[in-house]
Amino acid sequence: MADRDEQRRELRVNDQIRIPRVLVIDENGQKLGVMETRDAIRLARSKGLDLIEVAPHVRPPVCRIMDYGKFKYQQQKRAKEARKHQKELKEIRLSPQISEHDLLYRVKSAEEFLKEGHKVRLFMQVTGRWASHMDLGEAKLRDFANRLSHIAIFEIPPTYQGKMLVAVLTPRKDAKAKLQAEAAKVTAPTQSQQPAQTPQKVQPEEQQKIASEQAQTEKPKVIEVSTNE
C-alpha cells in the first residue's frame, strides 16, 4: 500500500514520460485517443498545461492534459481528507494502583479520542501481588468505562490475556447526535441575548394624520374668569 502511494506521488510529467505512445485525455475529460507522446506533450504545452501520466501500468499508459500544480494540490487535498476520516485504534495503559488524578487524565484523553470517532483499547498489566486480585483490575477497567458511558460502550469487555487485562471501547452510535444537540443548546441565543427591536419610523403623512386625530379627540379647555361685582 505504501509503495502504491509512493508511485502515485512520483507520477511522470512531460519529458519524464519515456514510452513512445500514450492514451490522452484532455483538460475537459474528453478522450483524444492514442497519440505519439511527443505530440501529446506539444499539445499540452500549446495550452499552457502539462501532460501527466496518471495510469502508468496499463498499455498504453493513460495521460491527462492539465495543470500539474493544480493536480498536486488536488492529490494533497484528497489525501488530507482521507486521513481526516480514517479511524484509528488508540491505546491507553492503566495500572491497578493508578491514582484518581491520573485516572481522570486518561478518561479525558479517551473521551477526546471517542469524540473523534476512534476506538480505544485499554491495557492493564497485572503483576506481583495484584496477580492474585485480577478482579480488582477488572473492576478498575469497568469503572473507567462507566465514566465514559455517555459516549462509549464495550466492544470487547475486560478480557484476560496472560498477565494483561484488555478491553476495547467503541463510540456509541447515538453519541454524535447527542454531542451536536448539546453544542446547539450552548450556542443558541437566550431570550436576553435576542437583538432589541428598533422602533419603526413614522412617515410624515402618518404623523399629520395622528396629530389631526388627536386634535379632534381633545376636549377644549375651559378657562373660568372670576368677576368682582
URWO-V426009 format. One record per backbone hydrogen bond with DSSP energy under -1.0 kcal/mol. CO is the residue of the C=O (numbers start at 1). NH is the residue of the N-H. If there is no record, write none. Layout:
co = (CO	CO)
nh = (NH	NH)
This chain:
co = (1	2	3	4	5	6	12	13	14	20	22	23	24	25	26	30	33	35	36	37	38	39	40	41	42	44	44	45	50	51	52	52	55	61	62	62	63	64	66	67	68	69	70	71	72	73	74	75	76	77	78	79	80	81	88	90	92	95	99	100	101	102	103	104	105	106	107	108	109	110	111	112	113	114	119	120	121	122	123	124	127	128	130	133	133	134	135	136	137	138	139	140	141	142	143	145	146	148	148	151	153	156	159	161	163	164	165	166	167	168	168	169	170	174	175	176	177	178	179	180	181	182	183	184	203	204	205	206	207	208	209	210	211	212	213	214)
nh = (5	6	7	8	9	10	53	16	17	37	35	63	32	65	29	26	24	22	40	41	42	43	44	45	46	47	49	48	66	14	54	64	62	23	54	55	25	52	50	71	72	73	74	75	76	77	78	79	80	81	82	83	84	85	119	121	123	98	103	104	105	106	107	108	109	110	111	112	113	114	115	116	118	117	90	169	92	167	94	165	130	131	133	136	137	138	139	140	141	142	143	144	145	146	147	148	149	151	152	172	170	168	166	164	126	161	124	159	122	155	156	120	153	178	179	180	181	182	183	184	185	186	187	188	207	208	209	210	211	212	213	214	215	216	217	218)
